[in-house]
Amino acid sequence: MKTTLSPVFSEQALIERLQRGERAAYAELYDRYGRSLYAVIFEVTKSEADAENLLQDTFVKIWRNIGRYDAAKGRLYTWLVVIARRMALDFVRSNYFLEKQTIQSADSVVSVESPAPEMKQLDHIGLEQAVGRLEPHLKQVIDLQYFMGYSQQEVADETGLPLGTVKSRTRAALSHLRQQLTFES
């Protein structure tokens, strides 16, 4: 009769094998947790290729640092997720990732010199003149959000401004526009 090990004992045995450097233990670790860690990384990066590369880097980091794992501080899975998430967050904050995003954004931007037909229809209410009268720092956030389709987070990323500042400037710009368009009507 075959007995099954409890998950805790099984995990402890795996940890001991990993700390001894057994290759088979690393294969088992990958089989057990690879998909979950990939999902964690992909959630942050939103890129299959980047997630696959980071998953490999994550397992290398685990291999190099398994001696630092302390079961008293938490389960193995939690430790693995923390490493994967930190690797992904460090990656999306890296200059490489930010430059890659900027290039992709620039490639997908529609020419601003020929506004969409919907924008031409807004001219009859005086919106273009009202936006033109905004202070430059307010006009910038309106142009990026409403004429180029950026989200507030994308405006913050593009301009280097804190998200709170983008939100405040958007509120201020919309308030100014509302006042201008109300008085002109």
N, C-alpha and C positions, 0 to 999 in steps of 0.2 A: 504494500500500500504506500502510495506516494504522499508525502506531507507537503503542504504548501507553507511557505514562509510568510510571515506577516510583512506588510509593505515597509514598516519601519525597519525590521531586521534586514530585509532585502536591500533597502536603501543604505543602511549602515555597511553591509557587506560590499556593496558597490563602491561606496566612498573609500573603504579600506583598500580595495583593489585599485581604484584610481590613484590613491596616494602612493601605492607601490609602483605605479607606472605601467600597469598591465594594459597592453594595446586592446585586448578584447573588452576590457572594461570601458574604454573610450568609445568603442563601436557600440556597446550596449547603451552608454550614456546618450550617444547621438540618436540611436533608434528610439529611446524612450522620450527624449526631450527636444529633438531637432525640430519637429513641426511646430511645437508650442513656441520655441524661441524664435523661429522664423516669423511666426505670426506677430509676436511682440515687436520684432525689428521692422517688419513690413508696416505695421500700424504707425510707426514713427516716420519711416522714410517714404512710404507710398510708391516704392519702386522695387520691382521684382529683382532686377539685376543688383541693385545696391543691397537689398536684403540678403540675397544669396552670398554676396561677398562678405557682408558683415557677419553673417552666420558663421562662415569659416573663421573669420578673425575672432569671433566670440569663443569658438571652441579652442582655438590656439591659446587665447587668454585664460580660459578655464584650465587647460592642460598645464600652463605655466604657473598658475596660482592655486591649484587644488590644495596645496599644503597649507594655505591660509584659511581654508574653509573651517568654520567652527560650528559644529552641530548645536552647541549651546545657544548660539545666536539665532538659529532658524533652520528650517528645512533646506535640503539641497536644492530643491526646485526653486524656492524663493531666492536663494543665492544666485542661481543661474539666470533667473529672470532679471535680477538687478544688474548683473553684468551685461546681459544682452541689451537692456533698455539704456544703460549708460553709454554703451558703445554706439547705439543708434542716435542718441541725443548728441553725443560728441560729434558724430558724423554730420548731422544736419546743421550743426553750428559751425562746422569747418568752412574755411574759405573756399575749398574745392566745391562743396555742395552749394554754397551761396552763389559762386560764379556760374555754376552749372544752371541753377535756377534762373539767374539773370539772363543767361544766353537763351534758355528756353522761352522765357517771357518775351524777350526781344524778337525772337523768331515768330512768335504767335501774335504780335501786336498788329492790329489793322492800322493802316495809314490814317493819321489824325488829320491830314490835310484835306481829305474828302470825307466829311462827316456823313453819317448814315442818314437816310431820308427822314427818319423820325426826328433827328436833331434839327433838320431844316424846318420842320413843322413847329418847333418850339420858338422859332424866331418871332412869330407873330405875337407872342405874349411878352416879348422883350427880355427873355431869359438870357440871351447871349450878351446883351448890353449890361444887364444886371450882374452877371458873373464877371464881366470885364471890369466892373467898378470895384470888385472885391480887392482887399489887400492881397498882395502876392502870396503870402503864406496860406491864406484862406482859399484863394483861387486854385492853388496847387492841389489841395486835397479834394476839392470839388471836381476839378478836371480829371484827376486820376480815378475817382470813384464813379462819377456819373457819366463821364464822356468816354472813359477808357475801360470801364467795367471792373476796376480793381475792388477787392474787398478792403475793409479797413486794415486788416492784418497785412495784406499785400502792400498797401500804401505805407504802413509802418516799415515793412521790410525794404521797400524801394527807396524811401527817403531817409531811413535811419532814425526816424523819430520814434519815441515810445508810443505804444498803442493808445495809451490814455491821452496823449497830446493829439493824436490823429482824431480821436473821438471828440475831444473838446473843440478842436478847430472845425470839425464837421458841423457840430451843433452851432457854433458861432456863425459859420458861413451860411448855414440854412436859415438862421434867425435873421441875418442881414438881408438875404435874398427875399425872405418872406416880407420883411418891412418894405424893401424897395418895390416889390411887385404889388403889394397892397396899396401903397401910395400912388403908384402909376396907374392903377386901374380906375 
